[in-house]
Amino acid sequence: MNRIVRMETFHDEFVCFVRVTADDGAIGWGQTSTYNADITAQVFHRQIAPWALGADSHDIAGLVHLIERREHKYPGSYRARALAGLDTALWDMAGRRAGKPVASLIGGGPQRIRAYASSMKRDISAADEAARLVRLCGEQGFTAAKWRIGAECGDDIDEWPGRTVEIIPTVARALGDGIDKLVDANSGFSVPRAIEVGRMLADHGVSHYEEPVPYWDLDATKAVTDAVPIDVTGGEQDWDLVTWKRMIDMRAIDVVQPDVMYMGGMTRTLEVARMAAAAGLPCTPHSANLSLVTMCSMHLLAAIPNAGKYLEVSIEGDDYYPWQRNLFLGRPFKVTDGHVAVTDAPGWGVEISPAWLDRATYSEAALENFRPSAYGALYHKGGKL
């Protein structure tokens, strides 16, 4: 057994990287979920680190299981977001120890993964969105592209009047027959409106319809899935495995889209992928930014038997997501001929930028400064973190 002896976080408001060190000197880099990462870093040190310090760094699934039960009074998104930092760091450590990519550890290996160009913008006209997607597909070879319709959780109120009915045919015609077409409604419609829009999408060759109605209403989602002739997809926000089981068992969606970081890491995401595989459903992970989540999703798609058609790759530049700037050394998400590469580099195959780490807020939890508590967790000498 190689025990975990140090857990460090480096964060700003948007990103929190985690470095885990074992007593044999092995290290691994992971990441909690993005957005409000400063809050997640506190959750990590308060509710994840005390249970992980001193634990076996090889038993990732066992440790994830333990923490979920020890922190059973605090289920929810933040616990999962923080747990992702530990889980992804331990997978990276395992890959570095073995000299293999994580994809190889979970049944896959180095390969090229087809990508789709994913637009996050709604404050863009139909003509401008069509022009930029056509340009990017030409420049980078994308053979699939996704754009936004409706308004986020919009209750049938469009981003501006008439935008949805304009942008669907405009972008679809501009992309033409050689590009797979996807849209994301971000929970924007009621069931009747979602069905109406879904039929319009089918008429214009769109095959992927993401979160047409409020994602938490599985019965409403299933009603749309049963009524439209194209794939309804979803699940990006969901972290609870019981909800995932119900979603899959009732066939609320046609394609599952777990987010590795929202889920709590690779271990729990693999559980969703396996449930979907048993039900005959494909898994196309959600990875809507260029942080570690996209790299983790690449490794996942390179390994699971029910991998979806493509990887989501955000096309937004630094003006839209300025926090994405210079997170990593090199260009780990470079798109060539519409594909990204899972290489044979150990672990996740990326290195965090030292310059970014130098600017980040730093916190450390070390085994040498902890003592056992009456509840079995480790507590800092000065009190629980």
N, C-alpha and C positions, 0 to 999 in steps of 0.2 A: 504494500500500500504506500502511495505517495500522498502525504497530507497537504492540504491547502494551508499555506502559512501567511500569505499576504494578498489583499484585495484592494486595488487602487482604482479610483474614479477620476476622470478628467472631463469636465463638462462646461458647456455654456448653456444658454436658455434652450437650445434646439437639439443638441447632440450630447450624449454621455458615453464615452468609451470606458471600458473596464479592462484592467490588466490583472490577471490572476497568476500567482506564483506558487509553485509546489516546493516541498522540502528537498527535491532532487534538483532544484534550479530551473525546472521546466516552466515556461511562461505561455500564456495564451491571451489573445486580445478578443474582446467581445464588445457588444454595444447594447445599451438599453434602447427602448423605443424612442424615436424622435418626438419633438415638441414637448414643451414643459419639462425638458430633461433635467433641469435643476431640481425640480420637485422629485422626479424619479430617482435621482442620485441620493436624496435623503432617505427615500423608501428603501433603496438598496442597502444603505449602511445600517438602517434601523431594523429591517426585517429580513434581509437576505444574508448579509455578511455574518451575523452572529451564529447562524446555523451552519454556515459553510466552512468557516475557519476550523481547521483540524479534521475535516472530513476527507474521505478518499477522493482524490481528483480524477480517478479512473471511472468511478461509478456515477456517471452523469444522470442517468434516469433515476437511480436510487436517491440521489441528492435532491433532484427536482421533486420527487414524490414526497420526501421527508419535509421539505420546506413548505409545500402546499398544505400538509397536515399540521405542521407546527404553527403555521400562520392561518389556520382555518377560520378564525374569526375575522379575517381581513381578505376575503376573496374579492376579486374585481380586477379592473384594468390596470391599476397602478402596481399591484403585486405582480401581475404577469409581465408588465413592461419592465419592471426592475429585475425579475427573474431571468428575463432574456439576456441581461448583461452577464450573469454568471454562466448560463447555459452555453451561449455562443463563445465565451472565452474558453470554457472547458473543451468544446469541440475543436477549437483552434489549437489548444494545447495538445489534444490527442493526435491531431494531424501533424503537428510539428514533431512530436515524439516519434511518430511512425514514419516521418518523411514522406507523407502522402497528403493529397488534398482531402478535405472533408468528404467530398463526393465519393471518393474511393472507400471511405470508412462506412458509408451507408449503402453500398451496393452499386455505385456508378463509377465514374472516372472522368479524366480529362476529355473534353469534347467542345464542339461549338454548339451554342444554343441560339435558336432563332429568337429574335426580339421584335417587339412591336413598339412603335413610337407613341408614347402616351402623353397627351396634352392635358394640363391641369387647368387651363384658362377657360373662364366664362366671360371675362370682360374683353372679348375679342369678337369682331364681326364675322359673319359667315364667310365673306369673301377673303378676309385676312387669314382666317384659320385654314381655309382651303389652300390658299397660296403657300403658307408656311409648311403645311403637311406635305404638299406635293414637292416642295423644294427639299425638305429633309429626306423624304423617301428617295428622291433622286440622288442626293449627295451621299447618303449613308446606306442605301440599298435596302431600306425597310420594305418588307412585303406585307406589312399590317400596320394599321394606325387606329388610335382611339381619340375621340373628341367628346366634349361635354355637352349635354343637353339639359333642359329644365333648369331649376335652381336648387342648390343644396338644401335638402329638407324643405322644399318650397311650397308644399300644399297646393300644387297645381298653378302656382304663380311663377311665371317664367322669369329668367334673369332680366329680360326686358320683353315687352309684348311682341309676340310673333317670332322670337329668336329660334325656338326649337323647330318650328315648321319650316323656317328658312334654312337653318344650318344643316339639317339632315340631307335634303337633296343637293344642296350646294356642294358640300364636302364629298358626298358620295359620287357625284358626277365628276368632280375634279380628280379624285383618286382613280377612278376608272375600274375596269374589271380585274386588273392584275394585283390589286391590293385588298387584303382582308380588312373588313371594316368593323370597328367596335365603337360602342358609345357607353358613357357612364352618366346615369341620371342622379346619382348620389341621393337616393331616397326622395326624389322630388315630386312624385305624382301620387294621386289616389289610384285605386284599382281601375276604375273605368277609364280614366285618362291614360294610365300606363298601358292598358290594353290597346287603346286607340293609337298611341304612339308606337307601340310594339308592332302593330300591323303596318304602319307607315314605314318603320325601319325595314321590315321584311320586303316591302315593295321596292326599297332602294338598295337592296343587297347587303344590308347590315346583318351580321350573324351573331353578335355578342351584345347583350343588353344587361348592363350592370346596375344593380340596386334600383330597380324601377320604382319601388314603393318603400316606405319606411322599413329599414332593414330588420328592425326588432320585431316586426309583425310578420311572423313566418306564414300564417294563414293567408295574409294578403299577398305575400310573395308567391306562394303556391298558386293562388288564383290567377295571377298573371302568367306564371310558368305554364299552367295548363291551357291557357287561352291563346298564347301567341306561338307562331311557328318557328321561332328562333331561340337560341340558347339564352336563358335567364341565368345570371351569375351573381354571386355574392358571398358574404362571410368575412370581409376584410376586417370589420370591427370586432368580430366575435372571438372570445378567448375561452369561454366555458365549454368544456368537452361534452357536458350533458346537452347544452344547446346545439352543439355540432351534431351529436347523435340524432337528436330529434329532427334537425334540418335535413340530414341525409336520409333518415328512415322515411320521412314523409315526402321526400323528393321535392322539397320546396324550391330547389334550384337545380340547374342542369350541369353547372360547373362550380366547384368549390374554390374559393379564393382566400385561404388563410394568409395572414401576414405574420412572418416569422417573429417579428419583434412584438407585435400586439399579442401574439399567442403565448409568449413566454420563452421563446427559443426554438431551436431545431427539434428537440426531443418531443415537445408537445405538438409541434406542427406535423411531425412524422405520424403521430397518432391520428390526426385528422386525415392525412393523405391515405393511411391504411384503411380507415373507415370508408373513405370515398372509393378506394380501389375495390373493396369488398362489395360495394353497391354498384360498381361499374361506372362510377363518375370520374371525370378527369379533374386534375388539380392544377390550376393556373394561379400561382401565388400573387398576392398584392404586394407591389414594391414600388411605391409612387414617389420615391426620392432616391438620390444617388449617395446614400450612406451605406452602411454595412448590410442593410436589409436586402439590397439588390444583389450583392455578392452571395449572401446566404441563399437567396432564392435561386441563383444560378446553380449552386451546388445541389440544391434540392431537386431541381428539374433534371439535372444530369444523373440522378440516381433512382428516382421513384418509377415504378412501372406504369403508373397512370398519369405521367406528366402531360400537362396541357400542350397546346400547339406552340406556345411562345412565352417569352419572358417580358414582363412590363419594364420598359426603360423610359424614365422621365426625360422629356425633351426640353424642359424649362431651363433656361440659362441662369446665370448668377443674379440677374435683375429680379427674377421671380423668387428664387430660393437662394439668397446670398449666403446663407449659412452652409450651403453645400461646397463652397469654394475651398479648394486645397485641403480637403480632409485626408487624402491619401497621397502617397508618393506615386508618380507615374500616372497612367491612364487605365485603371483596372476595368472601366466600363466602356472602353472604346468599341464602337460598332463598326464592323467591316462587312460589307455585302449583306447587311441586315442581320448579322450574328455577333454575339459576344463569346468570349472564350473562357472556359474553365480549364486552367492550365494544370500542370503537374506540380506546381509549387505547394509546399506543405501548408496544412491548415486552410484558412480562407484564401491564402495566396495574395494578401495585401499587407502593406505596411502603413501604419498611421503616420501622418506628417509630424515630425518632431516640432516644427514651427507651430503647428496648431496646438499640440500638447503644451507647449511652453506658454501659450496664451490662455489656456483653460484653467478653470478653478479645480484645485487638486484636493483630494481627501484620501486617507489611507486607513485600513483596518488590518492590523497585524496580530498573528497568534500570540506572539510574545507579550502583548499588552492586554490580553484577555484572560479571564478566569471563568470556570464553569459556573453556571447559575443553578438554582434549585429546579429550574424547569428543563434543564438539559441544553439550553442554548449557551453561547459564550457571551459574556458581558465584558465591556471595557472596564478597566480598573476605575475609571472616573464615572462610571454609570453606563447604562445601555446607550449605544449610539443612536 
